[in-house]
Amino acid sequence: MEPLIDELRCEEEGIMRADRALKKIERDREKRARRIFWDNQRLVYNSDMDAAKEKGLLQGRQEGRMANREEIARNMKARGYKPEEIQAITGLSGEEIDTANL
């Protein structure tokens, strides 16, 4: 059956044109599907990168705040403040003050 169809495609100009048009449409559809797939992959990648960047910024801010509070606590301790006063002002717990080598 397939050889007969191929023979008809070659002999009939109208069928040949229709066959070419159909193949072109199929190629265009495949190209479009590939493009959509890779566009979606890029969106997912960029979204993941944005989330990671935001997480890193948030973590950096938190670490910076903690380092700032520890620095304030060190300065207070150097000036003779009591641990309770340091805790009240910086918000650090007694354990955090001890583990931070203040």
C-alpha positions as MATLAB code, in Angstrom:
seq = 'MEPLIDELRCEEEGIMRADRALKKIERDREKRARRIFWDNQRLVYNSDMDAAKEKGLLQGRQEGRMANREEIARNMKARGYKPEEIQAITGLSGEEIDTANL';
ca = [
       0.000    0.000    0.000;
       2.795    2.419    0.934;
       4.602    2.068   -2.432;
       1.342    2.802   -4.256;
       0.823    5.966   -2.204;
       4.412    7.077   -2.909;
       3.849    6.469   -6.632;
       0.644    8.528   -6.613;
       2.438   11.362   -4.808;
       5.087   11.460   -7.532;
       2.631   11.252  -10.446;
      -0.046   13.662   -9.334;
       1.143   17.247   -9.053;
      -1.729   18.304   -6.790;
      -1.095   15.434   -4.403;
       2.634   16.196   -4.483;
       2.001   19.824   -3.536;
      -0.415   18.831   -0.800;
       2.124   16.332    0.528;
       4.845   18.998    0.608;
       2.510   21.461    2.318;
       1.577   18.840    4.903;
       5.229   18.041    5.622;
       6.010   21.761    5.987;
       3.131   22.172    8.431;
       4.389   19.197   10.446;
       7.925   20.645   10.550;
       6.590   24.027   11.623;
       4.502   22.376   14.344;
       7.547   20.468   15.612;
       9.661   23.658   15.615;
       6.946   25.510   17.520;
       6.652   22.673   20.063;
      10.440   22.675   20.576;
      10.469   26.446   20.969;
       7.650   26.306   23.530;
       9.456   23.547   25.422;
      12.728   25.501   25.614;
      10.923   28.736   26.486;
       9.272   26.910   29.377;
      12.624   25.458   30.445;
      14.113   28.974   30.453;
      11.201   30.277   32.528;
      11.600   27.486   35.085;
      15.377   28.034   35.230;
      14.988   31.805   35.640;
      12.298   31.314   38.265;
      14.550   28.914   40.187;
      17.460   31.351   39.906;
      15.289   34.226   41.153;
      14.093   32.117   44.088;
      17.662   31.111   44.955;
      18.837   34.706   44.682;
      15.993   35.898   46.912;
      16.748   33.141   49.419;
      20.429   34.102   49.397;
      19.609   37.773   49.902;
      17.273   36.966   52.769;
      19.834   34.696   54.377;
      22.527   37.361   53.899;
      20.321   39.986   55.512;
      19.620   37.718   58.464;
      23.305   36.933   58.894;
      24.132   40.622   58.627;
      21.588   41.533   61.271;
      22.920   38.842   63.575;
      26.511   39.990   63.036;
      25.414   43.557   63.749;
      23.680   42.530   66.979;
      26.743   40.535   68.010;
      29.001   43.526   67.315;
      26.780   45.744   69.432;
      26.835   43.134   72.208;
      30.651   42.945   72.058;
      30.896   46.731   72.349;
      28.454   46.750   75.239;
      30.359   43.994   77.028;
      33.631   45.893   76.526;
      32.026   48.917   78.180;
      30.957   46.878   81.189;
      27.247   46.320   80.541;
      25.637   43.432   82.414;
      24.525   40.362   80.397;
      20.852   41.131   81.171;
      21.243   44.621   79.731;
      22.966   43.251   76.625;
      20.135   40.768   76.170;
      17.472   43.449   76.582;
      19.053   45.813   74.071;
      20.287   43.385   71.396;
      17.618   40.713   71.664;
      20.309   38.035   71.841;
      19.759   35.218   74.289;
      22.258   34.473   77.025;
      23.251   31.339   75.119;
      23.830   33.319   71.895;
      25.962   35.790   73.783;
      28.006   32.940   75.281;
      28.410   31.030   71.996;
      29.365   34.139   70.064;
      32.406   34.627   72.333;
      31.306   38.068   73.363;
];
